[in-house]
């Protein structure tokens, strides 16, 4: 499996699914990174970068190229794996939205396995047999509920700051 994608574009633009190349473009946009910078940081020619990242007539990008480009932007392997999972599940969000969500998830998850493992030393009487896969569902739901509450309060505060009666 050497090719990650063909020339699809952003779901919001064309109705087709987006690809890892769209994710790369969204990350570049969010981080203010140019194709020239990618070329300099990866050693790939500017023309190759343009051919695999342009919106129209895009050439396929290989897994190695995607990993190299994202790595040059400081994106870790975990975030790349998350991006591929999201791309495969084809949610109804744009590549820009996906990049923002994945950045959040990567920060949440980064270092979490080591912290969970440290619980074995921190909590007296806790054994590895006490940590079970099914606990992940509760953790998953708790994180979702916490984020939903956090963003709901954020939107409420945004609405309070904007006085619509002035318009």
N, C-alpha and C positions, 0 to 999 in steps of 0.2 A: 504494500500500500504506500506508494511514493507520492501520490498526488492528493492534496487535501481538498481542493475545490476546482470547479470549472468557473466560467465567467458569470456567475450569478451576481446580483446586486442587492442592495438593501431592501428588505421586505416593505418598508414604508414607502419606498420609491416605486418599486415595480410589481409588488405582490408576490415576488419570488423570495425564497429564503436567502439569508445572507450567509457569508462564508468566513473563514478565518482571515481572508484578505480584507473583508469589510471591518472585521474586528480590529485588525492592524491599523486600518485607516482611521477608525474612531479613536483608538489610543493615540495615534499620531496627532490628531486634531486636538484631543483633550490635553496632551502634553506639549503642544506647540512644536512638534518635531517635523522636519521637512524630509522629503525623499532624498535630498542631497545629504542630509545628516545621516540618514539610514545607510546610504551608500558608503559614506566615509567610515561609519562605525562597523559595517559588516564586511566591507571589501567587495561587495557585489557592485557591478557597474550601475551607473545611474539609469541607463537604458533598461537593464533587467528589472530594476526596482520599479521603474515606470510601467513596464509591460505587465508586471504581476499585480500592481496596485491601482492602475487606472480603472475608471468606472466602465468605460466602453471598450469592448474587445479585449478584455483581460485574459492573459495567459494563465494556465494553471500554476499554482505555487506548490512546491514540494514541502513535505514535513520539515526537512532540514532547513529550508529557506525560512519558513514560518517561525520555527524555533530560534533561528539565528537573529532574525529581524526583531522578534519580540524580546529576546535576551538582550539585544543591544539597547533596548528601551527600558531595561530594568524589570521586565515582566518575568516572574519566576515560572518554573515548570508547572507548579500547582495551578496558577492562574491560566496557563495555556490549556491544561487539562480541563479546567472548569469551562473555558471558552468553547472547547470542542464539545463538551457535554451539552451546553446550552444550544450550540448550533445544531446538534443532532436532535434535540427535543423540539426545535423550531417554535419557540414562544412568539407571541404576537408583539414583539418589541423591536425597535430599530437597533442598528449596530451601536449607535451612540448610547442608547439606554442600556444595552447589554454591557458595554464597556464600564459604565458607571456602576452597575450592579455587581459585576465581577470584581471590580476594584474593592468594593465594600466586602464582598464575601472573602476575598483573598486576605484582607486584613483581619477579619474575624477568625479565620481558620489558622492563619500563620502562628505557629508556636503552640497551638491548642493541644496537639497530641502529647507534647512534652509536659504541658501543664496538667493534663488529665493523668498521665503516668505518674507525675509527682504526688498525686493524691494518695497513692499507695504508701508513701513515706509520711505524708502529712496527717492523714486520718488514722488514728490508732484503731487497729482491728480490721481495717479494710484490706481485702485480699484480691488478687487478680481475678479469682473466680467470681467475685462480687460484681465486677464490671462486665456487663452483658451488652450484646449487640442491640437488643430491643430497647435499651435505655436511650439509644440514639434517637428514637422516634419522639420521646418526650423532650429531649434536648432540642431537636429540630423544631418541634411545635413551640417550645418556650422562646426560642430565638425569633421565630416568625411573629409570635404574639408581641414580644418586646419591640421589635422593629415596627410593627403595625401601630402600636401605641405611640412610639417615638415620633413617627412620621405624621400621625394624626394630630398630635400636639403641635408639631412644627407647622403644619398647614393652618391650624387654628390661630397660632401666634402670627403667622403671615397675614391672615385675614384681619386680625385685630390691628395690625400696623397700618393696613391700607383702609383709609376711611372712604368708603364708596359714596357717602352722602355728598362729597365735594364735587362729584362729577355729574 
